Amino acid sequence: MSDPAQVQQQDERALVVQQLANGVLRLTLNNPPANALSIEMMQSLKDALVAAGQNPDVRVLIIAAAGKLFSAGHDLKELSQHRSDDDRGRAFFEKTMRLCSDVMMTITRLPKPVIAEIDGLATAAGCQLVATCDLAICTDSSTFCTPGVNIGLFCSTPMVAVSRAAHRKQAMEMLLTGEKIDASTAKDFGLINRIVPKEYLRTITDKYAEVIASKSPLTLKIGKEAFYQQIERPLDEAYDYAAWVMTENMMARDAEEGISAFLEKRDPHWSGH
């Protein structure tokens, strides 16, 4: 097993550049200027996410992007090229949308928190990616939109994530108008946690990630899964489920250690069990 404090960096020419340090894995979308979510980009991102989920050295992930845009969403040129297929592109369109959904579900089901770091425009499936991450931090000049309606293609798959992150009427406003919203509005809508000056973006995102990475990995896994499980249930079922989760969590060694450390006024030593 590698030392989690050691920096490990992938080839900077990769579509998704990976850098691991101190339990935090930074995944950088690396196809500027658009950082479009092509088939190759999405598969690279999914592969990196799956590998991170299985790597005990990784406790928290950050998804960032190179260049002036976070992501312009699906690669429309790639999609349009398949209009000449025998089925007018249906099979390729289905493959693209299913892979995109797989990437988003991989993030949600990943047993580790994922933070989006945004500097610039996040549009369509790029906005979906932001909305899917557990936390999102952006610069004060970042913008967000779901503009599919402007080109005759309603942002139906981005809608799934956006409608679960933003308030209902605000989500509909984005989807029906297709207009850009600024960082402050995105925060009001519920898409963004924090807005920071550009020069401090990475520093603050890293700080958030490092604080989360210092917690018990088992507790983070239990908590993230429970959050997404309970939020879709009726209130009484959510409480029944959460009570069961808390009971199971109390039986974990990390919970026993954490409570003992608190009572003894010392730092806990996590085992991940």
C-alpha positions in Angstrom: 0.0 0.0 0.0 1.3 3.4 -0.9 1.9 6.2 1.7 -1.3 8.4 1.6 0.9 11.4 2.4 2.9 10.9 -0.8 1.9 12.9 -3.8 1.1 10.7 -6.8 0.4 12.3 -10.2 -0.7 10.9 -13.5 0.4 11.8 -17.0 -0.6 15.5 -17.5 -1.7 14.6 -21.0 -4.5 12.3 -19.8 -8.1 13.4 -20.2 -8.5 13.1 -16.5 -5.4 14.0 -14.6 -5.1 12.3 -11.2 -3.2 13.7 -8.2 -3.3 12.0 -4.8 -1.9 13.6 -1.6 -2.8 13.2 2.1 -5.9 11.1 1.4 -7.3 13.6 -1.2 -7.6 12.6 -4.8 -7.9 15.5 -7.3 -9.4 14.5 -10.6 -8.9 17.3 -13.2 -10.9 17.3 -16.5 -8.2 18.0 -18.9 -9.6 18.7 -22.4 -9.9 22.5 -22.6 -11.3 24.8 -23.7 -14.7 23.0 -23.4 -13.8 19.9 -21.2 -16.7 18.3 -23.0 -18.1 15.1 -21.6 -17.4 13.0 -24.6 -17.6 9.2 -24.4 -13.9 9.0 -23.8 -13.9 11.7 -21.2 -16.8 10.1 -19.3 -15.3 6.7 -19.4 -12.0 8.0 -18.1 -13.8 9.8 -15.3 -15.8 6.7 -14.4 -12.7 4.5 -14.4 -11.0 7.0 -12.1 -13.9 7.1 -9.7 -14.3 3.3 -9.6 -10.6 2.9 -8.9 -10.7 5.6 -6.2 -13.6 3.8 -4.5 -11.5 0.7 -4.1 -8.3 2.5 -3.1 -7.9 2.8 0.8 -5.5 5.6 0.4 -8.3 7.8 -1.1 -10.6 9.3 1.5 -12.0 12.3 -0.4 -12.2 13.3 -4.1 -12.2 16.7 -5.8 -13.4 17.1 -9.4 -11.8 20.1 -11.0 -11.1 21.3 -14.5 -8.3 22.8 -16.6 -8.8 26.0 -18.5 -11.5 28.7 -18.3 -14.5 26.4 -18.4 -15.5 23.7 -15.9 -17.4 21.7 -18.6 -19.6 22.6 -21.5 -21.5 19.3 -21.2 -21.9 16.7 -23.8 -19.8 16.9 -27.0 -22.4 18.0 -29.5 -20.0 17.5 -32.5 -19.5 13.9 -31.4 -23.2 13.4 -31.1 -24.0 15.0 -34.4 -21.5 12.9 -36.3 -23.7 9.9 -35.6 -26.7 11.4 -37.4 -25.5 9.6 -40.5 -25.6 6.2 -38.8 -28.3 3.8 -40.1 -30.4 4.4 -37.0 -29.8 8.2 -37.2 -27.6 8.0 -34.1 -30.1 6.3 -31.7 -27.7 3.7 -30.4 -24.9 6.2 -29.9 -27.2 8.7 -28.2 -28.4 5.9 -25.9 -24.8 4.9 -25.1 -23.9 8.5 -24.3 -26.8 9.1 -22.0 -26.5 5.8 -20.2 -22.7 6.3 -19.7 -23.4 9.8 -18.3 -26.0 8.4 -15.9 -23.5 5.7 -14.9 -20.9 8.4 -14.1 -23.4 10.4 -12.0 -24.6 7.3 -10.1 -21.0 6.2 -9.5 -20.4 9.6 -7.8 -23.5 9.2 -5.7 -22.8 5.6 -4.7 -19.1 6.1 -4.1 -18.4 5.4 -0.4 -16.3 8.6 -0.3 -17.3 12.3 -0.5 -16.8 14.1 -3.8 -16.3 17.9 -4.0 -16.8 19.9 -7.2 -14.3 22.7 -7.7 -15.6 25.1 -10.3 -13.9 28.1 -12.0 -15.9 29.2 -15.1 -18.9 27.9 -16.9 -20.7 24.6 -16.0 -23.4 24.0 -18.5 -25.8 21.2 -19.3 -24.2 17.9 -18.3 -21.4 19.9 -16.8 -23.9 21.5 -14.5 -25.3 18.1 -13.9 -21.9 17.0 -12.7 -21.7 19.9 -10.3 -25.2 19.1 -8.9 -24.3 15.5 -8.5 -21.2 16.0 -6.3 -21.7 16.0 -2.6 -20.3 19.5 -2.2 -19.5 22.3 -4.6 -17.2 25.3 -4.3 -16.8 27.9 -7.0 -15.2 31.2 -7.9 -17.3 34.4 -7.8 -17.0 34.6 -11.6 -18.4 31.1 -12.3 -21.7 30.6 -14.1 -24.2 27.7 -14.5 -27.0 26.8 -16.9 -29.0 24.0 -18.4 -29.5 25.5 -21.9 -30.8 22.5 -23.8 -34.2 24.1 -24.3 -32.4 26.7 -26.5 -31.4 24.1 -29.1 -34.5 21.9 -29.0 -33.1 19.4 -26.5 -34.5 19.6 -23.0 -31.9 18.9 -20.4 -33.7 15.9 -19.1 -30.7 14.0 -17.6 -29.2 17.1 -16.0 -32.7 17.7 -14.6 -32.4 14.7 -12.4 -29.4 16.0 -10.5 -30.3 19.7 -10.6 -33.9 19.1 -9.3 -32.4 17.2 -6.4 -29.9 19.9 -5.5 -31.8 23.1 -6.2 -35.2 24.0 -5.0 -38.0 22.8 -7.3 -39.1 26.2 -8.8 -35.5 27.3 -9.2 -34.6 24.1 -11.0 -37.6 24.6 -13.4 -36.5 28.2 -14.0 -33.1 27.0 -15.1 -34.5 24.2 -17.3 -37.3 26.3 -18.9 -35.3 29.4 -19.7 -31.9 27.9 -20.4 -30.3 31.2 -19.1 -27.1 31.4 -17.2 -27.1 32.1 -13.5 -24.2 33.7 -11.6 -22.4 32.2 -8.6 -24.5 34.1 -6.1 -27.7 32.9 -7.7 -26.4 29.3 -7.9 -25.7 29.4 -4.1 -29.2 30.8 -3.4 -30.7 28.0 -5.6 -28.8 25.4 -3.6 -26.3 24.2 -6.3 -23.2 25.7 -4.6 -21.9 25.5 -1.0 -19.3 28.3 -1.1 -18.2 31.1 -3.4 -14.6 32.2 -3.1 -12.2 34.6 -4.9 -10.4 32.9 -7.8 -7.0 33.1 -6.2 -8.2 31.2 -3.1 -10.3 28.5 -4.9 -7.8 25.6 -4.7 -6.6 26.5 -1.2 -10.1 26.5 0.2 -11.3 23.4 -1.6 -8.2 21.6 -0.4 -8.9 22.7 3.1 -12.5 21.4 3.0 -11.2 18.1 1.6 -8.5 17.7 4.2 -10.9 18.4 7.0 -13.3 15.7 5.7 -10.4 13.3 5.1 -9.4 13.6 8.8 -12.7 11.8 9.8 -13.3 8.1 10.1 -13.5 6.6 6.6 -16.1 4.1 7.8 -18.2 6.9 9.2 -18.0 8.9 6.0 -19.1 5.8 4.0 -22.0 5.1 6.4 -23.1 8.7 6.4 -23.0 9.3 2.6 -24.9 6.2 1.8 -27.5 7.0 4.5 -28.0 10.5 3.3 -29.0 9.5 -0.2 -31.0 6.5 1.0 -33.1 8.5 3.5 -33.7 11.6 1.4 -36.0 9.8 -1.1 -38.1 8.1 1.6 -41.3 9.2 3.3 -40.5 10.9 6.7 -41.5 8.0 8.9 -39.5 5.5 6.8 -36.6 7.9 6.8 -36.5 8.0 10.6 -36.9 4.2 10.9 -34.0 3.7 8.4 -31.8 6.4 10.1 -32.4 4.9 13.5 -31.2 1.5 12.2 -28.2 3.1 10.6 -27.3 4.9 13.9 -27.6 1.7 15.8 -25.3 -0.1 13.4 -22.9 2.8 13.4 -22.7 2.7 17.2 -21.5 -0.9 17.0 -18.5 0.1 14.9 -15.1 0.3 16.5 -14.5 3.8 15.1 -17.7 5.0 16.9 -16.5 3.5 20.1 -13.0 5.0 19.6 -14.5 8.4 18.7 -16.7 8.6 21.7 -14.0 7.5 24.0 -11.6 10.0 22.6 -14.1 12.8 23.1 -14.8 11.8 26.7 -11.1 11.5 27.4 -10.3 14.8 25.6 -7.8 13.3 23.1 -7.6 12.9 19.3 -9.2 9.7 17.9 -7.2 7.1 16.1 -9.4 5.7 13.3 -9.1 2.1 12.2 -11.8 2.2 9.5 -13.8 -0.6 11.2 
